[in-house]
């Protein structure tokens, strides 16, 4: 069977599937039934294979030029930092792949990029692919993404790749006058490895934008001498907690029941608990919950 031949332990593209006699309808059925997952635009892998750095690199290798360098959000993805928007996950964005000056840019529809000046120290080889280093990738994104997403990327790299604020600030010196560097300088000062999700980063970004003091991350509430409840963001002296409810972590009746129980305990013991969801980032919604924080902190408007 063509399908059995193709579904080995290596990734494949639609043209490769067609060469094995597979039709578009058959490939779509494999994806719909979960036998195959789409890893990148036009790149597929058996669902039995783990989501490892090696497999991600092998998938990317199928659709980029041999002289290209993977950059930006695709490089972040390879390093384990997800910067894709929820709506992009259905079709998947093209690969961010740039060539060095003197080489022809890739013009495949799966690839987005152009020409970029990179120093040798900005590039590392990962399973045969040339990829921008975590440090270079983090700062590229800090300059180019929207502020909340850029902060989430910095937080993610600090958490996943153990980057420090000192490293990031030191590297920014050479980026004098680059577009976006002013934003990057501000965000590096706010970045923290303690943020556990992009939603927590977006929440902190809006708090900073409204001129509110920076909250403490992952604060433990002590009950009977033991750390019992951990809060995403908190102002402990004022007993104010801000919790980000992401769909991926708070779906399911058991999880929701636990969240309600712990929040009821906190409120009963004098805490103000403000819950933010992914739907609470419109200007009107942000005004509402940041004003709640301001009121709870007894700050002047």
N, C-alpha and C positions, 0 to 999 in steps of 0.2 A: 504493500500500500504506500502511495506517495507520502501520506501524512506520517506514517510510522517511520519512513526513511528520514523525513525532515526533522521530526521532533527528537533530535539528539540533544546533547548537553551544550550545544553552541547556539548563539543567537542567529537570526536570519532576517532577511528583508523580503518584501513582497516580490521583487524580481526573482530572488532565489527560490521562493515558494512556487512561483509560476514555472520555473525551470524543472521543478520536481513534479509538475503536473497538477498542482493544486489550483483550484479556482478561487476567485474573490469570495464567493459565497461560502466555500469550505473554510477559508481563513477566518471570515467573520463569525462563523459558527463556533470555531475553536476558541475565539476570543470571548464570545458571548457565553459559552458554557464553562469558561474558566480553565480550559486545558492549556491555553496559551495566554500570556499577558503582553500587552504592548508596552515596551520599556521606553522607547523614544519614538519620535515620529517616523513611521515606516520601518521600525525595528521591533522584532518580536523574540520572545524566549519562552521555553516551556515553563509552565507554572510550577513545576516540581523543582526548578532550579532556585537556589537561594538568591536573595537580593544583596549580593556582595559587591565590593569595590571592583574585584576582578571581573565579574559578570557585567557590571555597568560599563567598564572600560572596553570590554570585548564588543558590547553593543555599539558604543560610540565609534569604535574603529571601523565599522562597516560603512559609515556614511561621511567620514571626513577625509580630507586629503592627507597624504603622508607627511607633508611639510607644514601642516596647520597646527595651531595650538588651541586647545580647548580653554575657553575663558568664561568669565562672568557667571551667569546662573547655571550653565551646564557644568562648569568646573566646580561650583558650589555643590551641585547635586552629586558629583563624583566624590567629593570630600564628605558627603553625608549631611549637608546643610540644604534643606529644602526651601527654595525661594519662589516656587511656582504658586500662582494664584489658584484658588479652588476651581474657578471656571476653566482654567487652562488644562486641567488634568484629564478632561474628556478627550481632547484632540492632541494634546501635548505640544508645547512650543518647539520651534526649530532649535537645533543645536547652535550654541554660541561658539563659533570657531573662526579664529582670525589667523591670517598669515603674516609673516614678517615681511618687512619692506624688501622688494626685489623678487617676490614670488607672486604668482597670480592668485587672486582670491577665488575661493570655491563658489560656484554658482548653482549648487543643487538646492532643490526646494526644501530639503530637510535641514538645511544649514543656513544660519544667519551670521553675517560677519563682514569682514573687510580686511583692511591692513592696519596693523597695530605695532607700535614700537615697544619692544620688550627687551629688557636686559637678560643676559644669561642666567642671572640669579633669580629672575622672575619665573623661570620655567623648571619643572621637574618632570621626569619620566615616570609614568604610572602604568605598569603592565603594557609597555610598548607605546603608550600614548604620551604626547607632550601636553602638559597641563600647567596652567599658572599655579603657583604655590598657594597654600591657604592664605598667607599674608597678602600677596598681591591680589588674589581673588576677593578677599574681604574688603580691601580698600577700593578696588574697582567698583564693587557694588555699593559701598558707602557713598561714593561720588555720584553714581548713576541712577540708583533706585529712588523711589519716593521715600521721604524720611522714615515713616513707620516701617516699611519693608527693609530699608537700609539698616535701621537699628536692629531689626530681627535677624538680618544676615550677620551683622557684627556679633550679636549675642550668640548666635549659632556657632560661629567660628571659634569664639572664646570657649564655648562649652564643649564643642566636639574636637577641636584641634589644639586646645590649650594655648591659644594666642592670648597675650596680655595687653593691657592698655599701654604699657611702656613700649612694647614692640610696635604697636600700631602708631603711636605718636611719633616714635623715632623714624619710622618709615615715611610718615607724611611729610617730613622735612624736604625730601627730594621732589615732592609733588607741588611745589610752589607754583601758583598761578594756574594749575590745572583746573578745568571746569569741574565744579562740584566739590572742590577741596574744602571750601568754607563749611559746607554741610558736613563733610566727613570729619573735620576737626571737632565740630560740636557733638556729633554722634559718638565719636570715640570716647569722649568724656562721660557719656551716659551709658555706654555699653557695659554689660556684665555677663559673666558665665553662669550666673544663678538663674537667669530667665530660662524657663523650661518649655516655652512655646512661643511661636510668633505672636499669638494673641496677647500674651503678657507684655511683649515688646511694644506692640501697637498701643496698648493701654498706657504704658509708661511714657510713650512718645506724646500722647495727647495730654497727659498730666504735665509734662514739661512745657508743652506748647501753651498751656493755660497759665504758666507762671507759678504753678504749685510746687512745693518742696518735693524732692525725690523721696519716694517711699522705700522702706526696707524690703528686700526680696526674700522670699521663703522664710518668713518669720515663724518660729515655733511658739505656740501658746502653752505655758506650763500649767498642768493640772495636778495637784497633789504631789508636786516635786518632780513630775515627769513630763517631758515634751509630748504633747498629745495631739494638738491640732496645728497643722502647718498652713500658713496663709500665703497666697501668691504674692501679695503686696500689702504692706501694713505701715501704719504710723503708730507704733506701740504705745508711746506716751499718751496719745489721744484716744487709744483703743478704737482705731479706725482700720477696717480691713477692706481691701478691694480684691475681688476674686474674678478671674476671667473664666467663663464657662465655654470651653470649646466643645463642639459637637462630638469630636472623636473621643473625648475623655469623660463626658458627662451624659452620654446616652445610656439608656437602660434603667429600669426601675430601681434596681438595687443601688446603683451609683447615685441616682437622684435622691433616693430616700436617705442615703448616708449624708449627702450634702445638706439636705434640709435639716437633718438631726444636728449636725455640727453647727450649722448657722443659727439654729434655734438656741443651742447652748451658748454660743457667743453673744447673741443679743440679750439673752437672759442674764448674762454676766457683764453687761455694760458696754459691749462692743457695738459699734455701728458697722453693719456689713453692707457693702455696695457691690452688686453683681453686674458684670459687664459681659455681654455676649457678642458674637461676631456681627450681629445686626445692629449694634449700638455705636457705629462709627460715622453715622451721618452727622453733619454739623449740629443739628438740633439735638440729637441724642447725646453727643459729646458734651454740649452745653449743659444738658440736664444732669448727667452723672458727675461731671467735674464740679458743678455747683453744689451737688450733694457733698462732695469731698470738702469743698471750701467751707460749707456750713458746719460740717462735722469738726473741722479743724479750727473753727471760729475765726476764720480769716475774713478780712474786709473784701468786698467784691471789687 
